[in-house]
Amino acid sequence: MGAFAFPIMTSTTCTSCSASIQNWVAQETGGLCRPCAAGAVKCLQCGKPMMRQPVITDAEHICMPCSKNKPSTTEEIEYNGVMVVKGWPEKIIAAQELKTLVIDGRRRSRIRYGSEKNSEQDYALPCGDCAVIRGQLHVPLCDSEQCPKCLGQLLSCGCVDDT
């Protein structure tokens, strides 16, 4: 049997975006990398090509690595030891006034953060979803709030009466 010889792979750069590509790709595409050859959009920040699906994440045509470095346009503040969107502390304060839920036609007390049953949560830290601290009531629609009837996730259990 004869030995199989792997072809020597040499590389060049895309003539459009300067990405490193194999010579055989460049020969097939006229010197372009596959994204450029497919008509990719270029990132407005770094200039590298992006395929429209699934890499592009927004209408500004910024690639995923650049979008992670993009400064947030949402102002954040520290509250309960964690960073939250400005205005969120007011939602936490308002949630403390919503002490009951209507379930099966009667009012039931909401379960406070740190009083949940069957949970392995570290209550020394604020709630990972709504940032309340131990003893506070969760902000409405928090993923972590427990139903006082079924002890499941309040957001999805269906126990609360529509009022």
Backbone as ProteinMPNN parsed JSONL, in Angstrom:
{"seq_chain_A": "MGAFAFPIMTSTTCTSCSASIQNWVAQETGGLCRPCAAGAVKCLQCGKPMMRQPVITDAEHICMPCSKNKPSTTEEIEYNGVMVVKGWPEKIIAAQELKTLVIDGRRRSRIRYGSEKNSEQDYALPCGDCAVIRGQLHVPLCDSEQCPKCLGQLLSCGCVDDT", "coords_chain_A": {"N_chain_A": [[0.827, -1.182, 0.0], [0.464, 2.174, -0.765], [1.686, 5.156, 0.762], [-0.346, 7.706, 2.105], [-0.284, 11.056, 1.255], [-0.593, 14.108, 2.839], [-1.762, 17.175, 1.566], [0.258, 20.1, 1.387], [-0.596, 22.73, 3.402], [-0.998, 26.018, 2.779], [-1.249, 29.458, 3.589], [-2.984, 32.56, 3.029], [-4.106, 35.966, 2.873], [-7.41, 37.325, 3.093], [-8.575, 39.348, 0.489], [-10.403, 41.276, 0.989], [-11.027, 41.556, 3.76], [-8.763, 40.936, 5.202], [-8.565, 38.594, 6.692], [-7.06, 35.522, 7.727], [-6.686, 32.932, 5.413], [-6.884, 29.695, 3.819], [-4.882, 28.836, 0.962], [-6.194, 27.32, -1.032], [-8.859, 27.974, -0.579], [-8.838, 30.658, -1.212], [-8.281, 30.443, -3.941], [-10.64, 29.256, -4.857], [-12.51, 31.251, -4.327], [-11.751, 33.61, -5.439], [-9.834, 35.062, -4.006], [-11.066, 35.783, -1.666], [-12.262, 35.374, 1.728], [-14.554, 32.875, 2.986], [-16.89, 34.113, 4.262], [-16.777, 36.766, 3.15], [-16.949, 36.168, 0.448], [-19.504, 35.201, 0.369], [-20.982, 37.44, 0.531], [-20.979, 38.846, 2.9], [-21.677, 41.151, 5.563], [-19.757, 43.875, 6.766], [-18.343, 44.426, 9.973], [-19.013, 47.395, 11.686], [-17.271, 48.377, 13.555], [-14.787, 46.846, 13.775], [-14.331, 46.056, 11.181], [-14.291, 43.46, 10.2], [-15.654, 40.69, 8.327], [-19.088, 39.653, 8.605], [-21.496, 37.126, 8.762], [-24.898, 37.371, 7.899], [-26.704, 35.684, 9.198], [-26.05, 33.18, 11.589], [-24.647, 35.025, 13.017], [-24.764, 37.884, 13.151], [-26.046, 40.264, 15.401], [-27.465, 42.576, 15.819], [-29.08, 45.561, 14.501], [-27.164, 47.408, 13.982], [-25.001, 46.363, 12.757], [-22.719, 45.151, 14.06], [-20.174, 43.014, 15.054], [-20.233, 40.012, 17.131], [-17.996, 39.8, 19.013], [-17.213, 42.533, 19.147], [-19.622, 43.663, 20.005], [-19.782, 42.79, 22.601], [-17.907, 44.339, 23.789], [-18.96, 46.779, 23.562], [-19.984, 49.818, 24.961], [-22.491, 50.015, 27.467], [-25.725, 51.405, 26.964], [-27.493, 51.728, 28.887], [-28.04, 53.129, 31.999], [-26.544, 52.175, 34.998], [-26.754, 51.478, 38.516], [-25.495, 50.959, 41.856], [-27.107, 48.805, 44.112], [-28.265, 47.214, 46.976], [-25.856, 45.901, 47.012], [-25.338, 45.003, 44.449], [-25.135, 45.59, 40.874], [-27.681, 47.348, 39.28], [-30.283, 48.317, 36.987], [-30.893, 51.76, 36.543], [-33.57, 53.062, 38.4], [-34.558, 50.628, 39.173], [-34.343, 50.149, 42.004], [-36.614, 51.511, 42.976], [-38.643, 49.84, 42.081], [-38.177, 47.583, 43.641], [-38.71, 48.645, 46.18], [-41.441, 49.308, 45.877], [-42.45, 46.725, 45.533], [-42.46, 45.731, 48.09], [-44.779, 46.524, 49.233], [-46.69, 44.924, 48.141], [-47.999, 42.553, 49.545], [-49.593, 40.257, 49.493], [-51.184, 37.595, 47.544], [-53.853, 36.586, 45.377], [-55.191, 33.503, 45.536], [-57.046, 30.76, 44.597], [-59.347, 32.205, 45.218], [-58.832, 33.362, 47.69], [-56.81, 35.453, 49.832], [-53.318, 35.078, 50.047], [-50.248, 35.085, 51.783], [-47.286, 36.361, 50.338], [-44.168, 34.704, 49.643], [-41.218, 35.507, 51.224], [-37.913, 36.471, 50.155], [-35.493, 34.184, 51.001], [-37.053, 32.724, 52.653], [-38.014, 30.653, 51.227], [-39.148, 27.327, 50.494], [-37.538, 24.164, 50.191], [-35.19, 24.978, 48.788], [-31.921, 25.61, 47.522], [-30.613, 27.938, 47.496], [-28.179, 30.523, 48.01], [-28.64, 32.589, 50.449], [-27.184, 34.656, 51.448], [-26.415, 36.262, 49.484], [-27.833, 38.739, 47.241], [-30.993, 38.221, 45.504], [-30.604, 36.581, 42.468], [-32.094, 37.267, 40.28], [-33.91, 39.461, 40.725], [-32.659, 41.098, 42.572], [-33.407, 41.544, 45.262], [-32.905, 41.48, 48.842], [-32.335, 39.152, 51.576], [-35.317, 38.546, 53.334], [-36.817, 40.453, 52.026], [-39.585, 41.04, 49.764], [-39.952, 39.565, 46.567], [-39.578, 41.262, 43.395], [-42.426, 41.769, 41.342], [-43.04, 39.247, 38.887], [-40.547, 38.07, 39.072], [-38.233, 35.533, 38.356], [-37.451, 33.849, 40.402], [-39.292, 33.844, 42.492], [-41.306, 32.028, 44.752], [-44.274, 30.062, 44.689], [-46.842, 30.367, 47.084], [-48.71, 28.365, 47.365], [-48.299, 25.931, 45.723], [-45.577, 25.727, 45.864], [-43.98, 25.869, 43.677], [-42.455, 27.552, 40.832], [-43.561, 30.756, 40.915], [-44.023, 32.436, 38.728], [-44.669, 30.718, 36.623], [-46.472, 28.751, 37.479], [-49.312, 28.966, 37.548], [-51.159, 29.128, 39.61], [-52.045, 31.551, 40.739], [-54.861, 33.644, 40.891], [-56.47, 35.274, 38.178], [-56.865, 38.648, 38.303]], "CA_chain_A": [[0.0, 0.0, 0.0], [1.205, 3.413, -0.797], [1.404, 6.094, 1.855], [-1.143, 8.876, 1.715], [0.413, 12.304, 1.567], [-1.462, 15.264, 3.017], [-1.256, 18.339, 0.841], [0.798, 21.163, 2.222], [-1.563, 23.82, 3.512], [-0.401, 27.344, 2.908], [-2.317, 30.433, 3.778], [-2.869, 33.925, 2.53], [-5.108, 36.8, 3.536], [-8.561, 37.737, 2.29], [-8.322, 40.662, -0.111], [-11.406, 42.221, 1.456], [-11.027, 41.818, 5.21], [-7.451, 40.565, 5.74], [-8.598, 37.373, 7.499], [-6.178, 34.472, 7.246], [-7.432, 31.856, 4.751], [-6.07, 28.728, 3.088], [-4.726, 29.193, -0.448], [-7.213, 26.675, -1.858], [-10.091, 28.749, -0.425], [-8.628, 31.876, -1.991], [-8.4, 30.092, -5.355], [-12.057, 29.0, -5.143], [-13.367, 32.425, -4.105], [-11.178, 34.816, -6.027], [-9.046, 35.797, -3.024], [-11.89, 36.186, -0.523], [-12.638, 34.354, 2.701], [-15.92, 32.424, 2.698], [-17.915, 35.129, 4.574], [-16.758, 37.864, 2.177], [-17.424, 35.625, -0.821], [-20.952, 35.013, 0.473], [-21.629, 38.748, 0.61], [-21.133, 39.211, 4.306], [-21.627, 42.543, 5.985], [-18.587, 44.13, 7.602], [-18.58, 45.053, 11.274], [-18.718, 48.822, 11.622], [-16.199, 48.737, 14.478], [-13.489, 46.232, 13.485], [-14.195, 45.871, 9.749], [-14.278, 42.058, 9.804], [-16.937, 40.291, 7.75], [-20.04, 38.923, 9.438], [-22.621, 36.567, 8.036], [-26.132, 37.938, 8.462], [-27.296, 34.691, 10.087], [-26.677, 33.648, 12.804], [-23.682, 35.799, 13.793], [-25.143, 39.275, 13.39], [-26.945, 40.318, 16.542], [-28.255, 43.803, 15.895], [-29.223, 46.328, 13.269], [-26.029, 48.303, 13.81], [-23.961, 45.607, 12.055], [-21.534, 45.029, 14.908], [-19.953, 41.593, 15.309], [-20.433, 39.629, 18.522], [-16.904, 40.234, 19.898], [-17.28, 43.984, 19.346], [-20.818, 44.022, 20.765], [-19.51, 42.522, 24.015], [-17.079, 45.443, 24.28], [-19.704, 48.019, 23.335], [-20.466, 50.361, 26.227], [-23.936, 49.934, 27.668], [-26.433, 52.68, 26.897], [-28.367, 51.732, 30.045], [-27.331, 53.574, 33.193], [-26.67, 51.257, 36.12], [-26.339, 51.963, 39.828], [-25.351, 49.876, 42.82], [-28.192, 48.734, 45.087], [-28.192, 45.925, 47.673], [-24.556, 45.29, 46.741], [-25.217, 44.56, 43.056], [-25.455, 46.603, 39.877], [-29.037, 47.25, 38.746], [-30.673, 49.403, 36.094], [-31.423, 52.93, 37.239], [-35.014, 52.955, 38.534], [-34.906, 49.323, 39.735], [-34.59, 50.219, 43.452], [-37.995, 51.92, 43.202], [-39.481, 48.647, 41.884], [-37.983, 46.75, 44.837], [-39.438, 49.307, 47.272], [-42.875, 49.142, 45.607], [-42.8, 45.311, 45.716], [-42.622, 45.445, 49.519], [-46.16, 46.839, 49.576], [-47.536, 43.865, 47.578], [-47.752, 41.501, 50.533], [-50.429, 39.071, 49.289], [-51.654, 37.184, 46.224], [-55.153, 35.92, 45.443], [-55.101, 32.137, 45.04], [-58.288, 30.044, 44.916], [-60.318, 33.139, 45.764], [-58.476, 33.944, 48.996], [-55.498, 36.104, 49.89], [-52.228, 34.32, 50.667], [-49.015, 35.867, 51.934], [-46.174, 36.044, 49.434], [-42.991, 34.158, 50.323], [-40.085, 36.439, 51.183], [-36.616, 35.922, 49.757], [-34.827, 33.589, 52.152], [-38.03, 31.877, 53.345], [-38.485, 29.637, 50.285], [-39.034, 25.931, 50.902], [-36.839, 23.269, 49.249], [-34.29, 25.753, 47.936], [-30.505, 25.555, 47.875], [-30.124, 29.291, 47.224], [-27.321, 31.158, 49.01], [-29.365, 33.811, 50.799], [-26.265, 35.718, 51.844], [-26.327, 37.113, 48.298], [-29.144, 39.181, 46.737], [-31.638, 37.376, 44.495], [-29.911, 36.7, 41.187], [-32.983, 37.758, 39.23], [-34.49, 40.796, 40.969], [-31.744, 41.831, 43.451], [-33.854, 41.787, 46.635], [-32.079, 40.809, 49.841], [-33.055, 38.275, 52.5], [-36.404, 39.179, 54.066], [-37.618, 41.308, 51.155], [-40.452, 40.387, 48.784], [-39.446, 39.66, 45.193], [-40.237, 42.157, 42.448], [-43.357, 40.971, 40.538], [-42.53, 38.537, 37.718], [-39.201, 37.543, 39.299], [-38.123, 34.096, 38.073], [-37.122, 33.091, 41.614], [-40.336, 33.857, 43.52], [-41.967, 30.743, 44.951], [-45.716, 30.108, 44.914], [-47.178, 29.938, 48.44], [-49.609, 27.201, 47.342], [-47.684, 24.71, 45.186], [-44.13, 25.847, 46.1], [-43.283, 25.914, 42.396], [-42.089, 28.895, 40.368], [-44.784, 31.55, 40.837], [-44.157, 32.996, 37.385], [-45.18, 29.769, 35.65], [-47.295, 27.675, 38.047], [-50.727, 29.122, 37.21], [-52.019, 29.116, 40.8], [-52.557, 32.879, 41.063], [-56.096, 33.999, 40.202], [-56.437, 36.492, 37.351], [-57.718, 39.689, 38.907]], "C_chain_A": [[0.868, 1.242, 0.0], [0.802, 4.331, 0.347], [0.611, 7.267, 1.306], [-0.389, 10.123, 2.135], [-0.612, 13.427, 1.695], [-0.904, 16.424, 2.227], [-0.725, 19.375, 1.826], [-0.19, 22.322, 2.204], [-0.808, 25.13, 3.695], [-1.538, 28.343, 2.995], [-1.95, 31.773, 3.173], [-3.896, 34.757, 3.282], [-6.205, 37.174, 2.555], [-8.287, 39.14, 1.756], [-9.326, 41.715, 0.348], [-11.242, 42.582, 2.93], [-9.715, 41.49, 5.911], [-7.478, 39.367, 6.679], [-7.65, 36.354, 6.89], [-7.024, 33.342, 6.649], [-6.448, 30.921, 4.052], [-6.02, 29.134, 1.612], [-5.815, 28.58, -1.316], [-8.56, 27.38, -1.742], [-9.995, 30.012, -1.27], [-8.766, 31.603, -3.488], [-9.86, 29.882, -5.74], [-12.895, 30.274, -5.146], [-12.808, 33.714, -4.683], [-10.456, 35.686, -5.006], [-9.812, 36.233, -1.79], [-12.058, 35.033, 0.462], [-14.089, 33.979, 2.415], [-16.988, 33.461, 3.084], [-17.952, 36.279, 3.568], [-17.306, 37.398, 0.837], [-18.942, 35.452, -0.81], [-21.692, 36.342, 0.6], [-21.865, 39.21, 2.023], [-21.055, 40.716, 4.499], [-20.373, 42.716, 6.816], [-19.005, 44.817, 8.893], [-18.171, 46.521, 11.174], [-17.586, 49.235, 12.548], [-14.854, 48.163, 14.067], [-13.272, 45.973, 11.998], [-14.186, 44.427, 9.286], [-15.649, 41.663, 9.263], [-17.79, 39.518, 8.742], [-21.097, 38.356, 8.509], [-23.873, 37.154, 8.669], [-26.789, 36.963, 9.423], [-26.253, 33.647, 10.385], [-25.793, 34.613, 13.585], [-24.145, 37.209, 14.106], [-26.213, 39.349, 14.473], [-27.784, 41.583, 16.591], [-28.229, 44.56, 14.577], [-28.045, 47.254, 13.012], [-24.874, 47.628, 13.087], [-22.647, 45.62, 12.836], [-21.374, 43.557, 15.251], [-20.059, 41.293, 16.8], [-19.26, 40.03, 19.424], [-16.926, 41.74, 20.166], [-18.496, 44.382, 20.18], [-20.624, 43.762, 22.25], [-18.684, 43.646, 24.634], [-17.767, 46.792, 24.152], [-20.21, 48.563, 24.673], [-21.987, 50.33, 26.296], [-24.55, 51.326, 27.588], [-27.399, 52.808, 28.069], [-27.558, 52.135, 31.278], [-27.601, 52.598, 34.337], [-26.176, 51.922, 37.392], [-26.192, 50.766, 40.745], [-26.476, 49.968, 43.844], [-28.175, 47.331, 45.68], [-26.906, 45.175, 47.336], [-24.37, 44.766, 45.329], [-25.576, 45.706, 42.113], [-26.844, 46.327, 39.307], [-29.3, 48.442, 37.83], [-31.24, 50.54, 36.928], [-32.946, 52.85, 37.244], [-35.45, 51.631, 39.147], [-35.121, 49.385, 41.245], [-36.033, 50.631, 43.779], [-38.958, 50.746, 43.018], [-39.367, 47.712, 43.087], [-38.777, 47.325, 46.001], [-40.945, 49.123, 47.089], [-43.324, 47.698, 45.843], [-43.042, 44.967, 47.184], [-44.045, 45.747, 49.998], [-47.139, 45.772, 49.071], [-47.354, 42.604, 48.415], [-48.529, 40.214, 50.287], [-50.735, 38.831, 47.819], [-53.025, 36.561, 46.404], [-55.013, 34.564, 44.747], [-56.348, 31.399, 45.52], [-59.299, 30.946, 45.622], [-59.98, 33.706, 47.13], [-57.051, 34.495, 48.963], [-54.501, 35.203, 50.62], [-51.003, 35.216, 50.728], [-47.962, 35.401, 50.943], [-44.994, 35.542, 50.251], [-41.826, 35.123, 50.13], [-38.809, 35.715, 50.768], [-35.888, 35.44, 51.008], [-35.749, 32.677, 52.936], [-38.576, 30.78, 52.424], [-38.261, 28.232, 50.857], [-38.28, 25.171, 49.814], [-35.906, 24.014, 48.298], [-32.863, 25.628, 48.446], [-29.831, 26.902, 47.599], [-29.219, 29.771, 48.343], [-27.932, 32.517, 49.335], [-28.477, 34.911, 51.35], [-26.103, 36.712, 50.69], [-27.723, 37.592, 47.906], [-29.692, 38.192, 45.711], [-30.961, 37.627, 43.144], [-30.78, 37.23, 40.065], [-33.447, 39.184, 39.491], [-33.72, 41.634, 41.991], [-32.288, 42.186, 44.83], [-32.924, 41.046, 47.584], [-32.972, 40.003, 50.788], [-34.091, 39.065, 53.3], [-37.277, 40.084, 53.219], [-38.492, 40.447, 50.241], [-39.869, 40.6, 47.388], [-40.223, 40.708, 44.401], [-41.202, 41.292, 41.621], [-42.713, 40.48, 39.241], [-41.08, 38.077, 37.856], [-39.223, 36.035, 39.053], [-37.958, 33.263, 39.34], [-38.229, 33.063, 42.66], [-41.081, 32.529, 43.543], [-43.455, 30.936, 45.24], [-46.026, 29.618, 46.328], [-48.104, 28.719, 48.479], [-48.863, 25.93, 46.925], [-46.182, 24.628, 45.419], [-43.308, 25.753, 44.813], [-42.919, 27.349, 42.051], [-43.378, 29.681, 40.151], [-45.051, 32.048, 39.422], [-44.835, 32.02, 36.412], [-46.17, 28.732, 36.186], [-48.78, 27.772, 37.715], [-51.678, 29.132, 38.397], [-52.697, 30.453, 41.078], [-53.798, 33.171, 40.227], [-55.869, 35.246, 39.346], [-57.386, 37.488, 37.973], [-57.684, 40.926, 38.075]], "O_chain_A": [[1.882, 1.318, 0.695], [-0.327, 4.263, 0.833], [0.859, 7.753, 0.203], [0.089, 10.214, 3.266], [-1.399, 13.671, 0.78], [0.308, 16.639, 2.217], [-1.211, 19.495, 2.95], [-0.569, 22.825, 1.146], [-0.07, 25.306, 4.665], [-2.648, 28.09, 2.526], [-0.796, 32.065, 2.859], [-4.494, 34.273, 4.244], [-5.97, 37.322, 1.356], [-7.822, 40.011, 2.49], [-9.124, 42.908, 0.124], [-11.309, 43.752, 3.307], [-9.579, 41.747, 7.107], [-6.507, 39.138, 7.399], [-7.459, 36.326, 5.674], [-7.957, 32.853, 7.287], [-5.324, 31.309, 3.735], [-6.976, 29.696, 1.078], [-6.313, 29.23, -2.235], [-9.332, 27.39, -2.702], [-10.944, 30.389, -1.957], [-9.303, 32.431, -4.223], [-10.277, 30.282, -6.827], [-13.878, 30.37, -5.881], [-13.345, 34.793, -4.435], [-10.46, 36.912, -5.123], [-9.282, 36.967, -0.955], [-12.004, 33.864, 0.08], [-14.778, 34.688, 1.681], [-17.918, 33.677, 2.306], [-19.031, 36.721, 3.172], [-18.034, 38.13, 0.166], [-19.59, 35.544, -1.852], [-22.912, 36.354, 0.762], [-22.848, 39.895, 2.305], [-20.452, 41.441, 3.708], [-19.965, 41.785, 7.509], [-19.894, 45.668, 8.909], [-17.109, 46.844, 10.64], [-16.997, 50.301, 12.373], [-13.868, 48.898, 14.009], [-12.145, 45.698, 11.585], [-14.082, 44.178, 8.085], [-16.672, 42.212, 9.671], [-17.272, 38.817, 9.612], [-21.541, 39.028, 7.578], [-23.89, 37.406, 9.873], [-27.392, 37.405, 10.402], [-25.579, 33.233, 9.442], [-26.141, 34.989, 14.705], [-23.938, 37.688, 15.221], [-27.174, 38.58, 14.457], [-28.745, 41.64, 17.359], [-27.462, 44.242, 13.668], [-27.939, 47.828, 11.928], [-23.858, 48.272, 12.83], [-21.608, 46.046, 12.331], [-22.328, 42.916, 15.691], [-19.985, 42.197, 17.632], [-19.497, 40.557, 20.511], [-16.683, 42.172, 21.293], [-18.424, 45.323, 20.971], [-21.233, 44.438, 23.079], [-18.744, 43.883, 25.84], [-17.235, 47.818, 24.575], [-20.813, 47.816, 25.443], [-22.675, 50.586, 25.307], [-23.976, 52.3, 28.075], [-28.045, 53.841, 28.243], [-26.514, 51.547, 31.563], [-28.748, 52.242, 34.605], [-25.312, 52.799, 37.366], [-26.702, 49.685, 40.453], [-26.77, 51.039, 44.375], [-28.077, 46.354, 44.938], [-26.877, 43.944, 47.373], [-23.349, 44.145, 45.033], [-26.237, 46.667, 42.507], [-27.143, 45.205, 38.899], [-28.605, 49.456, 37.904], [-31.97, 50.317, 37.894], [-33.553, 52.596, 36.203], [-36.589, 51.509, 39.597], [-36.028, 48.715, 41.738], [-36.607, 50.148, 44.755], [-39.971, 50.659, 43.713], [-40.359, 47.115, 43.502], [-39.441, 46.586, 46.729], [-41.65, 48.815, 48.05], [-44.443, 47.463, 46.299], [-43.756, 44.01, 47.485], [-44.459, 45.272, 51.055], [-48.284, 45.72, 49.519], [-46.627, 41.693, 48.02], [-48.16, 39.17, 50.825], [-50.577, 39.71, 46.972], [-53.331, 36.054, 47.483], [-54.755, 34.485, 43.546], [-56.667, 31.415, 46.709], [-60.02, 30.502, 46.516], [-60.773, 34.467, 47.684], [-56.212, 34.061, 48.174], [-54.805, 34.641, 51.672], [-50.758, 36.012, 49.821], [-47.77, 34.203, 50.736], [-44.837, 35.911, 51.415], [-41.497, 35.503, 49.006], [-38.649, 34.516, 50.997], [-35.692, 36.201, 51.955], [-35.287, 31.929, 53.798], [-39.498, 30.058, 52.803], [-37.312, 27.991, 51.603], [-38.383, 25.512, 48.636], [-35.852, 23.692, 47.111], [-32.627, 25.551, 49.652], [-28.608, 26.975, 47.485], [-29.462, 29.459, 49.509], [-27.76, 33.478, 48.586], [-28.966, 35.99, 51.686], [-25.704, 37.858, 50.897], [-28.706, 36.915, 48.208], [-28.937, 37.419, 45.12], [-30.775, 38.776, 42.743], [-30.269, 37.605, 39.009], [-33.392, 40.029, 38.597], [-34.098, 42.776, 42.249], [-31.714, 43.033, 45.514], [-32.239, 40.103, 47.187], [-34.193, 40.155, 50.798], [-33.787, 40.113, 53.87], [-38.372, 40.452, 53.644], [-38.183, 39.285, 49.979], [-39.36, 41.675, 47.071], [-41.38, 41.001, 44.704], [-40.834, 40.184, 41.232], [-41.952, 41.197, 38.592], [-40.448, 37.729, 36.859], [-40.14, 35.346, 39.499], [-38.298, 32.08, 39.343], [-38.118, 32.32, 43.635], [-41.438, 31.978, 42.502], [-43.842, 31.863, 45.951], [-45.532, 28.567, 46.736], [-48.261, 28.105, 49.534], [-48.804, 24.966, 47.687], [-45.575, 23.58, 45.197], [-42.09, 25.579, 44.857], [-43.057, 28.251, 42.878], [-44.195, 29.319, 39.304], [-46.199, 32.073, 38.978], [-45.506, 32.455, 35.476], [-46.663, 27.91, 35.414], [-49.446, 26.742, 37.611], [-52.894, 29.145, 38.205], [-53.812, 30.482, 41.6], [-53.799, 32.975, 39.011], [-55.155, 36.163, 39.754], [-58.572, 37.207, 38.149], [-58.334, 41.916, 38.412]]}, "name": "protein", "num_of_chains": 1, "seq": "MGAFAFPIMTSTTCTSCSASIQNWVAQETGGLCRPCAAGAVKCLQCGKPMMRQPVITDAEHICMPCSKNKPSTTEEIEYNGVMVVKGWPEKIIAAQELKTLVIDGRRRSRIRYGSEKNSEQDYALPCGDCAVIRGQLHVPLCDSEQCPKCLGQLLSCGCVDDT"}
